[in-house]
Amino acid sequence: MNVDPRVTGIIIQRPVPDHISIRSLQETIPPFKDVEGMHPSSIGKIVYGSPEMGPCTAMAAVHLLKSTGVELEGLEVCVVGHSEIVGKPIAFLLMAEGARVTVRHHMTRSVANHSLKADVVFVAVVQPGLITGGMIKPGSIIIDIGINQVSDPDGKTKVVGDADFESCAEVADWITPVPGGVGPMTVAYLMKDTVVGVNRQSGC
């Protein structure tokens, strides 16, 4: 697929078997066919402030923040989650825009001490209901990237985020739903990167 000109984009379906290193597998895909934006060179370009095909979920989450019209320069941002493909890229993308960013994760002692000070909270730790309304300040923006399947008392399962939507919605000015928030925008960025990859291969 790497050398086949008919293949213009490659996606790795996670999870991969335990004996395979996801990083090594990702590195085998040429950056111009890495439509997920997860090749180390794609992530590295974010550090240098020149993303073209960055990690789709991180790019989508930042796009949603920008769509609110908030001024990013000087914005206090708390990123809860420090993965290489979501939390860390979000932090670098926003630092490039002049935001003041702190990165925390589910093992951080008293996440609320940090989230209460933030104008914006991104959360991506796969821990349902981690962020509640009592942990954010009034008028803040919550970008919920978590996807969790939980069961209600009747035994029915549903998909929820890492933020408790009901309590956070009473405090925040903006909050993304799960499902239906960051997910569809991630798909849109995947489609955009597919077009970018095609153009790069064709020399357009």
GUDO-196604 format. One record per residue: x, y, z of N, C-alpha, C in turn; residue in one letter. Coordinates in pm, whole numbers. Example, Ala and Ser with C-alpha at 12.3 -4.5 7.8 and 13.67 -1.06 7.14 Angstrom:
2
{n_east 1319 n_north -569 n_up 780 ca_east 1230 ca_north -450 ca_up 780 c_east 1320 c_north -330 c_up 780 resn A}
{n_east 1285 n_north -225 n_up 708 ca_east 1367 ca_north -106 ca_up 714 c_east 1290 c_north 3 c_up 787 resn S}
This chain:
204
{n_east 83 n_north -121 n_up 0 ca_east 0 ca_north 0 ca_up 0 c_east 86 c_north 126 c_up 0 resn M}
{n_east 202 n_north 118 n_up 61 ca_east 291 ca_north 235 ca_up 64 c_east 335 c_north 276 c_up -76 resn N}
{n_east 359 n_north 180 n_up -162 ca_east 412 ca_north 210 ca_up -295 c_east 304 c_north 209 c_up -403 resn V}
{n_east 184 n_north 168 n_up -369 ca_east 76 ca_north 161 ca_up -468 c_east 16 c_north 301 c_up -486 resn D}
{n_east 29 n_north 361 n_up -605 ca_east -23 ca_north 496 ca_up -627 c_east -176 c_north 504 c_up -619 resn P}
{n_east -243 n_north 389 n_up -627 ca_east -388 ca_north 390 ca_up -617 c_east -436 c_north 406 c_up -473 resn R}
{n_east -347 n_north 378 n_up -379 ca_east -379 ca_north 394 ca_up -236 c_east -330 c_north 530 c_up -192 resn V}
{n_east -424 n_north 618 n_up -159 ca_east -387 ca_north 756 ca_up -125 c_east -395 c_north 787 c_up 24 resn T}
{n_east -443 n_north 692 n_up 102 ca_east -448 ca_north 714 ca_up 246 c_east -456 c_north 582 c_up 320 resn G}
{n_east -387 n_north 574 n_up 434 ca_east -384 ca_north 451 ca_up 513 c_east -423 c_north 483 c_up 658 resn I}
{n_east -511 n_north 402 n_up 713 ca_east -555 ca_north 416 ca_up 852 c_east -525 c_north 286 c_up 925 resn I}
{n_east -470 n_north 296 n_up 1046 ca_east -450 ca_north 179 ca_up 1129 c_east -570 c_north 165 c_up 1222 resn I}
{n_east -635 n_north 50 n_up 1215 ca_east -750 ca_north 26 ca_up 1302 c_east -701 c_north -23 c_up 1438 resn Q}
{n_east -726 n_north 55 n_up 1540 ca_east -686 ca_north 17 ca_up 1676 c_east -801 c_north -56 c_up 1746 resn R}
{n_east -771 n_north -141 n_up 1846 ca_east -637 ca_north -175 ca_up 1895 c_east -569 c_north -278 c_up 1806 resn P}
{n_east -436 n_north -279 n_up 1810 ca_east -359 ca_north -379 ca_up 1737 c_east -323 c_north -490 c_up 1835 resn V}
{n_east -285 n_north -608 n_up 1785 ca_east -245 ca_north -717 ca_up 1876 c_east -133 c_north -674 c_up 1971 resn P}
{n_east -131 n_north -732 n_up 2089 ca_east -37 ca_north -691 ca_up 2193 c_east 109 c_north -702 c_up 2152 resn D}
{n_east 140 n_north -797 n_up 2064 ca_east 280 ca_north -818 ca_up 2027 c_east 329 c_north -719 c_up 1922 resn H}
{n_east 241 n_north -629 n_up 1875 ca_east 278 ca_north -530 ca_up 1774 c_east 286 c_north -392 c_up 1839 resn I}
{n_east 393 n_north -322 n_up 1813 ca_east 409 ca_north -185 ca_up 1863 c_east 332 c_north -91 c_up 1772 resn S}
{n_east 235 n_north -19 n_up 1827 ca_east 156 ca_north 73 ca_up 1746 c_east 243 c_north 184 c_up 1689 resn I}
{n_east 342 n_north 229 n_up 1767 ca_east 431 ca_north 334 ca_up 1717 c_east 513 c_north 284 c_up 1599 resn R}
{n_east 569 n_north 164 n_up 1610 ca_east 647 ca_north 109 ca_up 1499 c_east 561 c_north 91 c_up 1375 resn S}
{n_east 438 n_north 47 n_up 1396 ca_east 346 ca_north 29 ca_up 1284 c_east 314 c_north 164 c_up 1220 resn L}
{n_east 290 n_north 266 n_up 1303 ca_east 258 ca_north 398 ca_up 1251 c_east 374 c_north 456 c_up 1171 resn Q}
{n_east 496 n_north 427 n_up 1215 ca_east 614 ca_north 480 ca_up 1147 c_east 635 c_north 420 c_up 1009 resn E}
{n_east 573 n_north 306 n_up 982 ca_east 591 ca_north 243 ca_up 850 c_east 507 c_north 310 c_up 742 resn T}
{n_east 410 n_north 391 n_up 781 ca_east 324 ca_north 459 ca_up 684 c_east 391 c_north 589 c_up 639 resn I}
{n_east 404 n_north 612 n_up 509 ca_east 463 ca_north 739 ca_up 464 c_east 379 c_north 857 c_up 513 resn P}
{n_east 443 n_north 964 n_up 558 ca_east 367 ca_north 1079 ca_up 609 c_east 260 c_north 1131 c_up 513 resn P}
{n_east 286 n_north 1124 n_up 382 ca_east 188 ca_north 1177 ca_up 286 c_east 69 c_north 1084 c_up 268 resn F}
{n_east 75 n_north 962 n_up 323 ca_east -41 ca_north 872 ca_up 321 c_east -101 c_north 857 c_up 461 resn K}
{n_east -44 n_north 926 n_up 558 ca_east -89 ca_north 917 ca_up 697 c_east -205 c_north 1014 c_up 719 resn D}
{n_east -323 n_north 976 n_up 671 ca_east -437 ca_north 1067 ca_up 677 c_east -490 c_north 1087 c_up 819 resn V}
{n_east -448 n_north 1001 n_up 912 ca_east -485 ca_north 1022 ca_up 1052 c_east -394 c_north 1126 c_up 1119 resn E}
{n_east -283 n_north 1159 n_up 1055 ca_east -191 ca_north 1256 ca_up 1112 c_east -118 c_north 1207 c_up 1234 resn G}
{n_east -91 n_north 1077 n_up 1243 ca_east -30 ca_north 1021 ca_up 1363 c_east 114 c_north 976 c_up 1342 resn M}
{n_east 169 n_north 996 n_up 1224 ca_east 311 ca_north 966 ca_up 1204 c_east 393 c_north 1062 c_up 1289 resn H}
{n_east 504 n_north 1016 n_up 1348 ca_east 585 ca_north 1105 ca_up 1432 c_east 621 c_north 1237 c_up 1365 resn P}
{n_east 643 n_north 1235 n_up 1233 ca_east 677 ca_north 1361 ca_up 1166 c_east 557 c_north 1454 c_up 1159 resn S}
{n_east 436 n_north 1398 n_up 1148 ca_east 315 ca_north 1481 ca_up 1146 c_east 295 c_north 1548 c_up 1281 resn S}
{n_east 315 n_north 1471 n_up 1388 ca_east 302 ca_north 1526 ca_up 1523 c_east 414 c_north 1625 c_up 1551 resn I}
{n_east 534 n_north 1595 n_up 1500 ca_east 647 ca_north 1685 ca_up 1519 c_east 624 c_north 1822 c_up 1457 resn G}
{n_east 553 n_north 1827 n_up 1345 ca_east 527 ca_north 1957 ca_up 1281 c_east 438 c_north 2046 c_up 1367 resn K}
{n_east 357 n_north 1984 n_up 1452 ca_east 274 ca_north 2063 ca_up 1544 c_east 364 c_north 2136 c_up 1642 resn I}
{n_east 469 n_north 2069 n_up 1688 ca_east 561 ca_north 2132 ca_up 1783 c_east 624 c_north 2256 c_up 1722 resn V}
{n_east 652 n_north 2250 n_up 1592 ca_east 715 ca_north 2363 ca_up 1523 c_east 613 c_north 2460 c_up 1465 resn Y}
{n_east 485 n_north 2438 n_up 1496 ca_east 383 ca_north 2532 ca_up 1454 c_east 347 c_north 2529 c_up 1308 resn G}
{n_east 370 n_north 2415 n_up 1241 ca_east 336 ca_north 2407 ca_up 1099 c_east 259 c_north 2279 c_up 1068 resn S}
{n_east 144 n_north 2258 n_up 1135 ca_east 68 ca_north 2135 ca_up 1109 c_east 1 c_north 2137 c_up 973 resn P}
{n_east 6 n_north 2025 n_up 906 ca_east -67 ca_north 2012 ca_up 779 c_east -164 c_north 1895 c_up 789 resn E}
{n_east -112 n_north 1783 n_up 837 ca_east -196 ca_north 1665 ca_up 859 c_east -171 c_north 1616 c_up 1001 resn M}
{n_east -220 n_north 1689 n_up 1099 ca_east -200 ca_north 1654 ca_up 1239 c_east -301 c_north 1551 c_up 1285 resn G}
{n_east -286 n_north 1501 n_up 1409 ca_east -382 ca_north 1404 ca_up 1463 c_east -525 c_north 1457 c_up 1455 resn P}
{n_east -610 n_north 1383 n_up 1388 ca_east -743 ca_north 1433 ca_up 1354 c_east -826 c_north 1474 c_up 1475 resn C}
{n_east -822 n_north 1396 n_up 1581 ca_east -904 ca_north 1427 ca_up 1698 c_east -857 c_north 1555 c_up 1765 resn T}
{n_east -726 n_north 1571 n_up 1778 ca_east -672 ca_north 1693 ca_up 1838 c_east -705 c_north 1815 c_up 1753 resn A}
{n_east -688 n_north 1803 n_up 1623 ca_east -718 ca_north 1914 ca_up 1532 c_east -866 c_north 1949 c_up 1538 resn M}
{n_east -951 n_north 1847 n_up 1545 ca_east -1095 ca_north 1869 ca_up 1551 c_east -1135 c_north 1940 c_up 1680 resn A}
{n_east -1075 n_north 1898 n_up 1791 ca_east -1109 ca_north 1959 ca_up 1920 c_east -1071 c_north 2106 c_up 1924 resn A}
{n_east -955 n_north 2138 n_up 1871 ca_east -912 ca_north 2279 ca_up 1867 c_east -1000 c_north 2359 c_up 1773 resn V}
{n_east -1039 n_north 2299 n_up 1662 ca_east -1130 ca_north 2367 ca_up 1569 c_east -1262 c_north 2402 c_up 1636 resn H}
{n_east -1314 n_north 2310 n_up 1715 ca_east -1440 ca_north 2337 ca_up 1786 c_east -1424 c_north 2454 c_up 1883 resn L}
{n_east -1309 n_north 2461 n_up 1950 ca_east -1285 ca_north 2574 ca_up 2038 c_east -1283 c_north 2705 c_up 1959 resn L}
{n_east -1213 n_north 2705 n_up 1847 ca_east -1205 ca_north 2826 ca_up 1765 c_east -1342 c_north 2868 c_up 1713 resn K}
{n_east -1429 n_north 2771 n_up 1690 ca_east -1561 ca_north 2802 ca_up 1634 c_east -1648 c_north 2880 c_up 1732 resn S}
{n_east -1612 n_north 2882 n_up 1860 ca_east -1689 ca_north 2960 ca_up 1957 c_east -1660 c_north 3110 c_up 1944 resn T}
{n_east -1552 n_north 3143 n_up 1876 ca_east -1516 ca_north 3284 ca_up 1859 c_east -1434 c_north 3340 c_up 1973 resn G}
{n_east -1395 n_north 3258 n_up 2070 ca_east -1318 ca_north 3307 ca_up 2183 c_east -1177 c_north 3346 c_up 2140 resn V}
{n_east -1122 n_north 3449 n_up 2201 ca_east -986 ca_north 3492 ca_up 2172 c_east -889 c_north 3395 c_up 2238 resn E}
{n_east -803 n_north 3334 n_up 2159 ca_east -714 ca_north 3231 ca_up 2212 c_east -592 c_north 3288 c_up 2284 resn L}
{n_east -547 n_north 3404 n_up 2242 ca_east -428 ca_north 3461 ca_up 2304 c_east -456 c_north 3496 c_up 2451 resn E}
{n_east -374 n_north 3440 n_up 2539 ca_east -389 ca_north 3464 ca_up 2682 c_east -494 c_north 3379 c_up 2748 resn G}
{n_east -561 n_north 3293 n_up 2674 ca_east -666 ca_north 3208 ca_up 2730 c_east -606 c_north 3104 c_up 2825 resn L}
{n_east -672 n_north 3083 n_up 2938 ca_east -629 ca_north 2982 ca_up 3034 c_east -692 c_north 2849 c_up 2996 resn E}
{n_east -609 n_north 2753 n_up 2959 ca_east -658 ca_north 2624 ca_up 2911 c_east -603 c_north 2512 c_up 2999 resn V}
{n_east -690 n_north 2421 n_up 3038 ca_east -651 ca_north 2302 ca_up 3112 c_east -681 c_north 2180 c_up 3024 resn C}
{n_east -577 n_north 2105 n_up 2990 ca_east -594 ca_north 1983 ca_up 2912 c_east -580 c_north 1864 c_up 3008 resn V}
{n_east -687 n_north 1790 n_up 3024 ca_east -686 ca_north 1673 ca_up 3112 c_east -670 c_north 1550 c_up 3024 resn V}
{n_east -550 n_north 1496 n_up 3025 ca_east -514 ca_north 1386 ca_up 2935 c_east -387 c_north 1423 c_up 2862 resn G}
{n_east -289 n_north 1334 n_up 2859 ca_east -160 ca_north 1369 ca_up 2800 c_east -112 c_north 1265 c_up 2699 resn H}
{n_east -205 n_north 1210 n_up 2622 ca_east -166 ca_north 1111 ca_up 2521 c_east -91 c_north 1179 c_up 2406 resn S}
{n_east -13 n_north 1100 n_up 2334 ca_east 67 ca_north 1153 ca_up 2224 c_east -18 c_north 1197 c_up 2106 resn E}
{n_east -141 n_north 1145 n_up 2095 ca_east -221 ca_north 1175 ca_up 1977 c_east -339 c_north 1267 c_up 2006 resn I}
{n_east -363 n_north 1302 n_up 2134 ca_east -473 ca_north 1393 ca_up 2166 c_east -426 c_north 1504 c_up 2259 resn V}
{n_east -397 n_north 1470 n_up 2384 ca_east -367 ca_north 1572 ca_up 2484 c_east -246 c_north 1658 c_up 2451 resn G}
{n_east -134 n_north 1594 n_up 2422 ca_east -12 ca_north 1669 ca_up 2393 c_east -24 c_north 1755 c_up 2267 resn K}
{n_east -77 n_north 1700 n_up 2154 ca_east -94 ca_north 1786 ca_up 2036 c_east -187 c_north 1905 c_up 2061 resn P}
{n_east -294 n_north 1885 n_up 2137 ca_east -383 ca_north 1997 ca_up 2170 c_east -305 c_north 2106 c_up 2241 resn I}
{n_east -223 n_north 2067 n_up 2338 ca_east -145 ca_north 2165 ca_up 2413 c_east -53 c_north 2243 c_up 2323 resn A}
{n_east 18 n_north 2176 n_up 2232 ca_east 110 ca_north 2246 ca_up 2143 c_east 36 c_north 2336 c_up 2043 resn F}
{n_east -78 n_north 2287 n_up 1993 ca_east -156 ca_north 2369 ca_up 1899 c_east -202 c_north 2499 c_up 1965 resn L}
{n_east -245 n_north 2490 n_up 2090 ca_east -296 ca_north 2609 ca_up 2158 c_east -184 c_north 2700 c_up 2207 resn L}
{n_east -71 n_north 2643 n_up 2244 ca_east 42 ca_north 2728 ca_up 2281 c_east 88 c_north 2810 c_up 2162 resn M}
{n_east 80 n_north 2751 n_up 2043 ca_east 116 ca_north 2825 ca_up 1922 c_east 22 c_north 2942 c_up 1897 resn A}
{n_east -98 n_north 2935 n_up 1952 ca_east -197 ca_north 3042 ca_up 1937 c_east -187 c_north 3145 c_up 2050 resn E}
{n_east -93 n_north 3124 n_up 2143 ca_east -75 ca_north 3219 ca_up 2252 c_east -153 c_north 3189 c_up 2378 resn G}
{n_east -215 n_north 3071 n_up 2385 ca_east -290 ca_north 3034 ca_up 2505 c_east -193 c_north 2989 c_up 2614 resn A}
{n_east -237 n_north 3002 n_up 2738 ca_east -160 ca_north 2952 ca_up 2853 c_east -216 c_north 2815 c_up 2888 resn R}
{n_east -135 n_north 2712 n_up 2870 ca_east -185 ca_north 2574 ca_up 2878 c_east -120 c_north 2498 c_up 2993 resn V}
{n_east -203 n_north 2430 n_up 3069 ca_east -153 ca_north 2332 ca_up 3166 c_east -208 c_north 2196 c_up 3127 resn T}
{n_east -127 n_north 2094 n_up 3145 ca_east -166 ca_north 1958 ca_up 3108 c_east -173 c_north 1873 c_up 3234 resn V}
{n_east -287 n_north 1809 n_up 3253 ca_east -309 ca_north 1721 ca_up 3366 c_east -363 c_north 1588 c_up 3314 resn R}
{n_east -368 n_north 1489 n_up 3403 ca_east -425 ca_north 1360 ca_up 3364 c_east -499 c_north 1300 c_up 3482 resn H}
{n_east -551 n_north 1179 n_up 3461 ca_east -639 ca_north 1122 ca_up 3564 c_east -566 c_north 1088 c_up 3693 resn H}
{n_east -432 n_north 1086 n_up 3689 ca_east -355 ca_north 1059 ca_up 3811 c_east -311 c_north 1187 c_up 3882 resn M}
{n_east -344 n_north 1301 n_up 3822 ca_east -310 ca_north 1429 ca_up 3886 c_east -388 c_north 1445 c_up 4015 resn T}
{n_east -320 n_north 1488 n_up 4118 ca_east -388 ca_north 1511 ca_up 4245 c_east -475 c_north 1636 c_up 4234 resn R}
{n_east -600 n_north 1620 n_up 4268 ca_east -697 ca_north 1729 ca_up 4266 c_east -699 c_north 1803 c_up 4132 resn S}
{n_east -752 n_north 1735 n_up 4032 ca_east -768 ca_north 1796 ca_up 3900 c_east -848 c_north 1925 c_up 3911 resn V}
{n_east -943 n_north 1930 n_up 4005 ca_east -1030 ca_north 2048 ca_up 4020 c_east -951 c_north 2174 c_up 4051 resn A}
{n_east -838 n_north 2163 n_up 4119 ca_east -757 ca_north 2281 ca_up 4149 c_east -713 c_north 2352 c_up 4022 resn N}
{n_east -699 n_north 2276 n_up 3916 ca_east -654 ca_north 2331 ca_up 3789 c_east -772 c_north 2365 c_up 3698 resn H}
{n_east -871 n_north 2276 n_up 3692 ca_east -984 ca_north 2299 ca_up 3602 c_east -1069 c_north 2418 c_up 3645 resn S}
{n_east -1074 n_north 2446 n_up 3775 ca_east -1153 ca_north 2560 ca_up 3823 c_east -1096 c_north 2694 c_up 3780 resn L}
{n_east -969 n_north 2698 n_up 3747 ca_east -904 ca_north 2823 ca_up 3706 c_east -909 c_north 2844 c_up 3555 resn K}
{n_east -951 n_north 2741 n_up 3482 ca_east -939 ca_north 2744 ca_up 3337 c_east -1061 c_north 2806 c_up 3268 resn A}
{n_east -1031 n_north 2880 n_up 3161 ca_east -1137 ca_north 2930 ca_up 3073 c_east -1189 c_north 2818 c_up 2985 resn D}
{n_east -1100 n_north 2723 n_up 2955 ca_east -1135 ca_north 2610 ca_up 2868 c_east -1079 c_north 2483 c_up 2929 resn V}
{n_east -1160 n_north 2377 n_up 2928 ca_east -1114 ca_north 2246 ca_up 2973 c_east -1134 c_north 2146 c_up 2860 resn V}
{n_east -1024 n_north 2084 n_up 2817 ca_east -1029 ca_north 1970 ca_up 2727 c_east -1012 c_north 1846 c_up 2814 resn F}
{n_east -1094 n_north 1744 n_up 2793 ca_east -1080 ca_north 1624 ca_up 2874 c_east -1082 c_north 1501 c_up 2784 resn V}
{n_east -978 n_north 1417 n_up 2798 ca_east -964 ca_north 1297 ca_up 2715 c_east -885 c_north 1192 c_up 2793 resn A}
{n_east -950 n_north 1129 n_up 2890 ca_east -881 ca_north 1028 ca_up 2971 c_east -957 c_north 896 c_up 2977 resn V}
{n_east -1072 n_north 888 n_up 2909 ca_east -1156 ca_north 768 ca_up 2910 c_east -1193 c_north 730 c_up 3053 resn V}
{n_east -1250 n_north 827 n_up 3121 ca_east -1299 ca_north 805 ca_up 3258 c_east -1432 c_north 878 c_up 3271 resn Q}
{n_east -1543 n_north 806 n_up 3261 ca_east -1675 ca_north 870 ca_up 3257 c_east -1703 c_north 958 c_up 3378 resn P}
{n_east -1753 n_north 1079 n_up 3349 ca_east -1794 ca_north 1171 ca_up 3454 c_east -1682 c_north 1229 c_up 3537 resn G}
{n_east -1558 n_north 1224 n_up 3488 ca_east -1445 ca_north 1274 ca_up 3566 c_east -1462 c_north 1423 c_up 3598 resn L}
{n_east -1503 n_north 1502 n_up 3500 ca_east -1521 ca_north 1646 ca_up 3518 c_east -1668 c_north 1674 c_up 3546 resn I}
{n_east -1694 n_north 1739 n_up 3658 ca_east -1832 ca_north 1773 ca_up 3696 c_east -1848 c_north 1924 c_up 3700 resn T}
{n_east -1973 n_north 1967 n_up 3713 ca_east -2001 ca_north 2110 ca_up 3716 c_east -1931 c_north 2183 c_up 3829 resn G}
{n_east -1906 n_north 2113 n_up 3939 ca_east -1837 ca_north 2174 ca_up 4051 c_east -1688 c_north 2192 c_up 4031 resn G}
{n_east -1637 n_north 2141 n_up 3918 ca_east -1493 ca_north 2148 ca_up 3890 c_east -1458 c_north 2250 c_up 3783 resn M}
{n_east -1558 n_north 2326 n_up 3737 ca_east -1531 ca_north 2425 ca_up 3632 c_east -1587 c_north 2560 c_up 3675 resn I}
{n_east -1533 n_north 2666 n_up 3615 ca_east -1580 ca_north 2799 ca_up 3652 c_east -1692 c_north 2844 c_up 3560 resn K}
{n_east -1781 n_north 2929 n_up 3608 ca_east -1893 ca_north 2976 ca_up 3526 c_east -1844 c_north 3042 c_up 3397 resn P}
{n_east -1914 n_north 3010 n_up 3289 ca_east -1882 ca_north 3070 ca_up 3160 c_east -1770 c_north 3001 c_up 3085 resn G}
{n_east -1721 n_north 2890 n_up 3137 ca_east -1610 ca_north 2821 ca_up 3072 c_east -1656 c_north 2741 c_up 2951 resn S}
{n_east -1560 n_north 2686 n_up 2879 ca_east -1586 ca_north 2604 ca_up 2761 c_east -1532 c_north 2464 c_up 2789 resn I}
{n_east -1614 n_north 2363 n_up 2765 ca_east -1575 ca_north 2225 ca_up 2789 c_east -1574 c_north 2149 c_up 2656 resn I}
{n_east -1457 n_north 2098 n_up 2619 ca_east -1445 ca_north 2015 ca_up 2499 c_east -1422 c_north 1872 c_up 2547 resn I}
{n_east -1524 n_north 1789 n_up 2536 ca_east -1521 ca_north 1652 ca_up 2588 c_east -1485 c_north 1555 c_up 2477 resn D}
{n_east -1369 n_north 1491 n_up 2491 ca_east -1318 ca_north 1401 ca_up 2388 c_east -1333 c_north 1255 c_up 2430 resn I}
{n_east -1373 n_north 1231 n_up 2553 ca_east -1384 ca_north 1095 ca_up 2603 c_east -1500 c_north 1019 c_up 2542 resn G}
{n_east -1481 n_north 890 n_up 2526 ca_east -1587 ca_north 801 ca_up 2478 c_east -1590 c_north 680 c_up 2570 resn I}
{n_east -1699 n_north 666 n_up 2644 ca_east -1712 ca_north 557 ca_up 2741 c_east -1849 c_north 491 c_up 2726 resn N}
{n_east -1852 n_north 361 n_up 2740 ca_east -1979 ca_north 289 ca_up 2739 c_east -2014 c_north 249 c_up 2882 resn Q}
{n_east -2127 n_north 295 n_up 2929 ca_east -2169 ca_north 266 ca_up 3067 c_east -2308 c_north 205 c_up 3065 resn V}
{n_east -2342 n_north 139 n_up 3176 ca_east -2474 ca_north 76 ca_up 3189 c_east -2556 c_north 153 c_up 3292 resn S}
{n_east -2685 n_north 173 n_up 3262 ca_east -2774 ca_north 238 ca_up 3357 c_east -2834 c_north 132 c_up 3450 resn D}
{n_east -2910 n_north 173 n_up 3551 ca_east -2968 ca_north 75 ca_up 3646 c_east -3053 c_north -32 c_up 3581 resn P}
{n_east -3109 n_north -2 n_up 3464 ca_east -3192 ca_north -99 ca_up 3395 c_east -3111 c_north -197 c_up 3311 resn D}
{n_east -2979 n_north -178 n_up 3310 ca_east -2893 ca_north -266 ca_up 3232 c_east -2870 c_north -222 c_up 3090 resn G}
{n_east -2929 n_north -109 n_up 3051 ca_east -2909 ca_north -57 ca_up 2916 c_east -2777 c_north 18 c_up 2910 resn K}
{n_east -2708 n_north 3 n_up 2798 ca_east -2580 ca_north 71 ca_up 2782 c_east -2598 c_north 199 c_up 2702 resn T}
{n_east -2513 n_north 295 n_up 2731 ca_east -2511 ca_north 420 ca_up 2657 c_east -2369 c_north 473 c_up 2652 resn K}
{n_east -2345 n_north 563 n_up 2558 ca_east -2214 ca_north 623 ca_up 2540 c_east -2213 c_north 759 c_up 2607 resn V}
{n_east -2114 n_north 783 n_up 2692 ca_east -2101 ca_north 912 ca_up 2761 c_east -1957 c_north 959 c_up 2749 resn V}
{n_east -1935 n_north 1085 n_up 2784 ca_east -1802 ca_north 1142 ca_up 2778 c_east -1729 c_north 1136 c_up 2910 resn G}
{n_east -1619 n_north 1209 n_up 2917 ca_east -1542 ca_north 1219 ca_up 3041 c_east -1594 c_north 1331 c_up 3130 resn D}
{n_east -1683 n_north 1413 n_up 3078 ca_east -1746 ca_north 1518 ca_up 3157 c_east -1891 c_north 1479 c_up 3186 resn A}
{n_east -1937 n_north 1512 n_up 3304 ca_east -2077 ca_north 1490 ca_up 3337 c_east -2158 c_north 1601 c_up 3269 resn D}
{n_east -2222 n_north 1566 n_up 3159 ca_east -2282 ca_north 1668 ca_up 3073 c_east -2385 c_north 1753 c_up 3147 resn F}
{n_east -2473 n_north 1690 n_up 3222 ca_east -2582 ca_north 1764 ca_up 3286 c_east -2531 c_north 1870 c_up 3382 resn E}
{n_east -2440 n_north 1831 n_up 3472 ca_east -2392 ca_north 1928 ca_up 3571 c_east -2301 c_north 2033 c_up 3507 resn S}
{n_east -2222 n_north 1994 n_up 3410 ca_east -2132 ca_north 2090 ca_up 3344 c_east -2211 c_north 2190 c_up 3259 resn C}
{n_east -2318 n_north 2143 n_up 3196 ca_east -2398 ca_north 2230 ca_up 3110 c_east -2464 c_north 2343 c_up 3189 resn A}
{n_east -2484 n_north 2322 n_up 3318 ca_east -2544 ca_north 2426 ca_up 3402 c_east -2446 c_north 2538 c_up 3435 resn E}
{n_east -2317 n_north 2511 n_up 3417 ca_east -2213 ca_north 2607 ca_up 3454 c_east -2142 c_north 2665 c_up 3332 resn V}
{n_east -2115 n_north 2581 n_up 3234 ca_east -2037 ca_north 2623 ca_up 3118 c_east -2122 c_north 2701 c_up 3017 resn A}
{n_east -2055 n_north 2787 n_up 2942 ca_east -2122 ca_north 2855 ca_up 2830 c_east -2131 c_north 2764 c_up 2709 resn D}
{n_east -2026 n_north 2682 n_up 2689 ca_east -2020 ca_north 2591 ca_up 2576 c_east -1977 c_north 2454 c_up 2627 resn W}
{n_east -2038 n_north 2349 n_up 2573 ca_east -1995 ca_north 2213 ca_up 2604 c_east -2028 c_north 2123 c_up 2487 resn I}
{n_east -1935 n_north 2036 n_up 2451 ca_east -1959 ca_north 1943 ca_up 2340 c_east -2026 c_north 1817 c_up 2392 resn T}
{n_east -2127 n_north 1767 n_up 2322 ca_east -2195 ca_north 1644 ca_up 2366 c_east -2116 c_north 1520 c_up 2326 resn P}
{n_east -2144 n_north 1412 n_up 2393 ca_east -2091 ca_north 1280 ca_up 2356 c_east -2207 c_north 1181 c_up 2360 resn V}
{n_east -2237 n_north 1118 n_up 2246 ca_east -2174 ca_north 1136 ca_up 2114 c_east -2227 c_north 1261 c_up 2043 resn P}
{n_east -2169 n_north 1289 n_up 1928 ca_east -2218 ca_north 1398 ca_up 1845 c_east -2139 c_north 1527 c_up 1851 resn G}
{n_east -2029 n_north 1528 n_up 1924 ca_east -1949 ca_north 1650 ca_up 1937 c_east -1819 c_north 1642 c_up 1860 resn G}
{n_east -1713 n_north 1603 n_up 1930 ca_east -1580 ca_north 1595 ca_up 1867 c_east -1575 c_north 1485 c_up 1760 resn V}
{n_east -1651 n_north 1379 n_up 1779 ca_east -1648 ca_north 1266 ca_up 1686 c_east -1675 c_north 1302 c_up 1540 resn G}
{n_east -1788 n_north 1366 n_up 1510 ca_east -1816 ca_north 1402 ca_up 1371 c_east -1712 c_north 1499 c_up 1313 resn P}
{n_east -1660 n_north 1589 n_up 1396 ca_east -1558 ca_north 1681 ca_up 1347 c_east -1428 c_north 1607 c_up 1318 resn M}
{n_east -1399 n_north 1503 n_up 1396 ca_east -1281 ca_north 1420 ca_up 1369 c_east -1293 c_north 1354 c_up 1232 resn T}
{n_east -1411 n_north 1303 n_up 1201 ca_east -1435 ca_north 1242 ca_up 1069 c_east -1415 c_north 1345 c_up 958 resn V}
{n_east -1462 n_north 1467 n_up 982 ca_east -1445 ca_north 1573 ca_up 883 c_east -1297 c_north 1602 c_up 859 resn A}
{n_east -1218 n_north 1604 n_up 965 ca_east -1074 ca_north 1627 ca_up 950 c_east -1007 c_north 1510 c_up 879 resn Y}
{n_east -1055 n_north 1390 n_up 902 ca_east -1001 ca_north 1275 ca_up 831 c_east -1026 c_north 1288 c_up 681 resn L}
{n_east -1144 n_north 1334 n_up 644 ca_east -1174 ca_north 1356 ca_up 503 c_east -1088 c_north 1468 c_up 445 resn M}
{n_east -1068 n_north 1574 n_up 522 ca_east -982 ca_north 1684 ca_up 476 c_east -840 c_north 1636 c_up 451 resn K}
{n_east -787 n_north 1558 n_up 547 ca_east -651 ca_north 1507 ca_up 534 c_east -638 c_north 1412 c_up 416 resn D}
{n_east -745 n_north 1339 n_up 384 ca_east -743 ca_north 1251 ca_up 269 c_east -724 c_north 1331 c_up 141 resn T}
{n_east -793 n_north 1444 n_up 132 ca_east -779 ca_north 1531 ca_up 15 c_east -639 c_north 1591 c_up 11 resn V}
{n_east -589 n_north 1636 n_up 127 ca_east -453 ca_north 1691 ca_up 133 c_east -352 c_north 1588 c_up 87 resn V}
{n_east -369 n_north 1462 n_up 133 ca_east -277 ca_north 1356 ca_up 93 c_east -279 c_north 1330 c_up -56 resn G}
{n_east -398 n_north 1328 n_up -115 ca_east -410 ca_north 1308 ca_up -259 c_east -337 c_north 1419 c_up -334 resn V}
{n_east -359 n_north 1546 n_up -290 ca_east -295 ca_north 1658 ca_up -356 c_east -143 c_north 1654 c_up -344 resn N}
{n_east -94 n_north 1611 n_up -227 ca_east 50 ca_north 1604 ca_up -207 c_east 112 c_north 1498 c_up -297 resn R}
{n_east 41 n_north 1388 n_up -316 ca_east 96 ca_north 1281 ca_up -401 c_east 89 c_north 1316 c_up -547 resn Q}
{n_east -9 n_north 1396 n_up -585 ca_east -24 ca_north 1433 ca_up -726 c_east 53 c_north 1558 c_up -762 resn S}
{n_east 111 n_north 1623 n_up -660 ca_east 188 ca_north 1744 ca_up -685 c_east 105 c_north 1868 c_up -701 resn G}
{n_east -23 n_north 1862 n_up -660 ca_east -111 ca_north 1978 ca_up -673 c_east -79 c_north 2083 c_up -565 resn C}
